[in-house]
Amino acid sequence: MLIRIVRMTFQEDKIEDFLVIFNLSKGKIREFEGCQHLELLRDKNAHNVMLTYSYWLSEHHLNTYRNSALFKITWAATKVLFSDKPVAFSSERVEVV
């Protein structure tokens, strides 16, 4: 299992635009082969910072999604809303307590 976290900082006046994009695409992303979980988080102290937190069966599944038309369209619409460069990283679970 691969855990993918993407931290995005948005222009203050573009937050609602992003939420529309996310709400239109979240079902399709969740249905994408290999996606086990997707949620959207907001930084408690910075209203314009959002994170996506997703589980993928494998890096191959994530890369297949990242090469898909769905990702390309969604990312193109999202990245123009940023006020800072996004930070993304992939992790694997070491231990569950």
Contacts in CASP RR format, 6 or more apart in sequence:
PFRMAT RR
TARGET T0000
AUTHOR 0000-0000-0000
METHOD contacts of the structure
MODEL  1
MLIRIVRMTFQEDKIEDFLVIFNLSKGKIREFEGCQHLELLRDKNAHNVM
LTYSYWLSEHHLNTYRNSALFKITWAATKVLFSDKPVAFSSERVEVV
1 36 0 8 1.000
1 55 0 8 1.000
1 56 0 8 1.000
1 57 0 8 1.000
1 58 0 8 1.000
1 92 0 8 1.000
1 93 0 8 1.000
2 55 0 8 1.000
2 56 0 8 1.000
2 57 0 8 1.000
2 58 0 8 1.000
2 59 0 8 1.000
2 61 0 8 1.000
2 62 0 8 1.000
2 90 0 8 1.000
2 91 0 8 1.000
2 92 0 8 1.000
3 53 0 8 1.000
3 54 0 8 1.000
3 55 0 8 1.000
3 56 0 8 1.000
3 90 0 8 1.000
3 91 0 8 1.000
3 92 0 8 1.000
3 93 0 8 1.000
4 52 0 8 1.000
4 53 0 8 1.000
4 54 0 8 1.000
4 55 0 8 1.000
4 56 0 8 1.000
4 62 0 8 1.000
4 88 0 8 1.000
4 89 0 8 1.000
4 90 0 8 1.000
4 91 0 8 1.000
5 51 0 8 1.000
5 52 0 8 1.000
5 53 0 8 1.000
5 54 0 8 1.000
5 88 0 8 1.000
5 89 0 8 1.000
5 91 0 8 1.000
6 51 0 8 1.000
6 52 0 8 1.000
6 86 0 8 1.000
6 87 0 8 1.000
6 88 0 8 1.000
7 49 0 8 1.000
7 50 0 8 1.000
7 51 0 8 1.000
7 86 0 8 1.000
7 87 0 8 1.000
7 88 0 8 1.000
8 18 0 8 1.000
8 49 0 8 1.000
8 50 0 8 1.000
8 51 0 8 1.000
8 52 0 8 1.000
8 78 0 8 1.000
8 82 0 8 1.000
8 86 0 8 1.000
9 46 0 8 1.000
9 48 0 8 1.000
9 49 0 8 1.000
9 82 0 8 1.000
9 83 0 8 1.000
9 84 0 8 1.000
9 86 0 8 1.000
10 18 0 8 1.000
10 48 0 8 1.000
10 49 0 8 1.000
10 50 0 8 1.000
10 81 0 8 1.000
10 82 0 8 1.000
10 83 0 8 1.000
11 48 0 8 1.000
11 81 0 8 1.000
11 82 0 8 1.000
11 83 0 8 1.000
12 47 0 8 1.000
12 48 0 8 1.000
12 83 0 8 1.000
14 81 0 8 1.000
15 47 0 8 1.000
15 48 0 8 1.000
15 50 0 8 1.000
17 81 0 8 1.000
18 50 0 8 1.000
18 78 0 8 1.000
18 81 0 8 1.000
21 74 0 8 1.000
21 77 0 8 1.000
21 78 0 8 1.000
22 40 0 8 1.000
25 70 0 8 1.000
25 74 0 8 1.000
26 38 0 8 1.000
26 40 0 8 1.000
27 38 0 8 1.000
28 70 0 8 1.000
29 35 0 8 1.000
29 38 0 8 1.000
29 54 0 8 1.000
29 65 0 8 1.000
29 70 0 8 1.000
29 74 0 8 1.000
30 37 0 8 1.000
30 38 0 8 1.000
32 61 0 8 1.000
32 65 0 8 1.000
32 68 0 8 1.000
32 70 0 8 1.000
33 61 0 8 1.000
33 64 0 8 1.000
34 56 0 8 1.000
34 57 0 8 1.000
34 58 0 8 1.000
34 61 0 8 1.000
34 65 0 8 1.000
35 54 0 8 1.000
35 55 0 8 1.000
35 56 0 8 1.000
35 61 0 8 1.000
35 65 0 8 1.000
36 54 0 8 1.000
36 55 0 8 1.000
36 56 0 8 1.000
36 57 0 8 1.000
37 53 0 8 1.000
37 54 0 8 1.000
37 55 0 8 1.000
38 52 0 8 1.000
38 53 0 8 1.000
38 54 0 8 1.000
38 55 0 8 1.000
39 52 0 8 1.000
39 53 0 8 1.000
39 54 0 8 1.000
40 50 0 8 1.000
40 51 0 8 1.000
40 52 0 8 1.000
40 53 0 8 1.000
41 50 0 8 1.000
41 51 0 8 1.000
41 52 0 8 1.000
41 53 0 8 1.000
42 49 0 8 1.000
42 50 0 8 1.000
42 51 0 8 1.000
43 49 0 8 1.000
43 50 0 8 1.000
43 51 0 8 1.000
48 83 0 8 1.000
56 62 0 8 1.000
56 65 0 8 1.000
59 90 0 8 1.000
62 90 0 8 1.000
65 71 0 8 1.000
79 86 0 8 1.000
END
